Amino acid sequence: MKNDRYRSRLVDEKINNYLKAFGAICIEGPKWCGKTWTSEHHAESEIKLQDPANNYQNRSLAEMSPLMILKGDSPRLIDEWQDVPPLWDAVRSEVDRTGQKGQFILTGSSTPNRKDIKHSGAGRIARIHMLPMSLYEAGYSDGKISLKDICYGRADDVMTGEVDLKDLIDFILRGGWPDNIDIPLSAASLVPKQYVEAIITDDSARIDGIQRDTLKMRRLLKSLARNESTTATNRTLIRDIKDQDGDEIMPKTVTEYLNVFDRLYLLNDQPAYSSSMRSSVRIKQQAKHHFCDPSIAASLMNCTPDNLMNDLNTLGFLFEGLVERDLGIYAETLDGKLYHYQDYKGREIDAVIELPDGNWCGFEIKLGAGEIDAGASNLLKISSEFEEDPKSKKPQALCVVCGMSNAAYRRPDGVYVVPITSLKN
């Protein structure tokens, strides 16, 4: 199943480890992010349920006899298993019967209706979430600085070279789609546009058989794009749609459509963080809005290199989405989790990574080098206030991730500075 064109992914190590620990794994994530190629890289045999050969014969076989298609060398890949939901229970049952590890790899681009599944698969089938490629995986970051070293205070000072703003814009518009590497930006920009069209015109109905209002879906997606990297509430999204498009959308409809987008892995919202459940600080619990890739938000707003160069405010929000996509991917390899911090005193931290031992690190995201001082000052101020609260845990490390710095270094005040184009896990 090895492919000479396969480009290594950071999730590869986790897949190897999980195959040793569980009878099956399920790799979930948005379409076109590389799930199938990654799964094939680890598999010894496969069956694709969306193969149209012989009038979708594979899917018909799976519906008639799920156990039949489980036969093959292990690990056996079952691609897009959600098309035949009973396969989940068949895999779980086979894992129970044999007791062997690493038997199956399932991939899924949507969450199926759970009513067709009898068992959660807990302890038998482990879930792994994939996103499009980070800059490091795509080869756009030189990886001179490790996130792990920053979090544990071991990062060295290093010159990283000049960064062109045009390159950062290219990375945002191109996105982390594996097929977009090394093709012209004019062609790469078509991918997120077609992704959105597929969601609206086909996938949203395919997920549960319900035909939805495509115009309202498009308006909601555009509102989410305009609110990329913010904590806008559903009420704000409704007001934004009315202000921008002159059309009303019901709160129930917004909730339903957001759930559909989430089930299709189109969204990758960033939850809120609290350093202590006993802290006296009241924490806002609203998640920060992100698509699975910032190129989708850029496409929905019809962004181009020229108009982004002339709208640095919008570029800043999209750049924040790019950085937080990558921080989430890198944190996952450390068994960490990505959050954001916002409280009712108006204090905010763009990104928080919680480490497996419960410690946390704070990150501010700044596009230009001229904003580094402000980012560091904000981090230090909030850190000092955490130290004064005996019920809160102070951050283990502080860092400003920026776009335009030509060096990675630790400031005299202890705050790290690192360009996103030199960061890896």
CORCOR-V811256 format. One line per field, one symbol per residue. ss: DSSP state (H for helix, E for strand, L for the rest). psi: psi as a letter, one per 20 degrees, with the letter a starting at -180 (. if undefined). Layout:
ss = ???
psi = ???
//
This chain:
ss = LLLLLLLLLLLHHHHHHHHHHLLEEEEEELLLLLHHHHHHHHLLEEEELLLLHHHHHHHHHHHHLHHHHHLLLLLEEEELHHHHLHHHHHHHHHHHHHLLLLLEEEEELLLLLHHHLLLLLLLLEEEEEELLLLHHHHLLLLLLEEHHHHHLLLLLLEELLLLLHHHHHHHHHHLLLHHHLLLLHHHHHHHHHHHHHHHHHHHHHHLLLLLLLHHHHHHHHHHHHHLLLLLLLHHHHHHHHHHHHLLLLLHHHHHHHHHHHHHLLLELLELELLLLLLLLLLELLLLELLELLHHHHHHHLLLLHHHHHLLHHHHHHHHHHHHHHHHHHHHHHLLLEEEEEEELLLLEEEEEEELLLLLEEEEEEELLHHHHHHHHHHHHHHHHHHHHLLLLLLLLEEEEEELLLLEEEELLLLLEEEEHHHEEL
psi = jqphippqqhigggggghhhhqhqqooqrqqjijggggghhiqirqpoijpiplllggggghhgnhhgiiprqqpppoplhihnhihghgggghghghjqqkhqoqqpjqprpihjphqhjpigoqpppqrrqrhghijipikhpphghghjkjpqpqpirqpphhgggghghhakphiipkqqhhghihghghggghggighhhhhjjpprohghgghghhghghkpkrkprhhggghggghhikqqpqhhgggghhgghghjkhqlqorqqpiphjqippppjpqppqripihgggghjlqrgghhhjmhgghgghhghgghgghggghhijkrqparpprijjpqpgppoprhjirqqqpqppgqhiigggggggghghghhhhioiiqpqqhqqqoprhjqjqprprhjipqppqhjjqa.
//
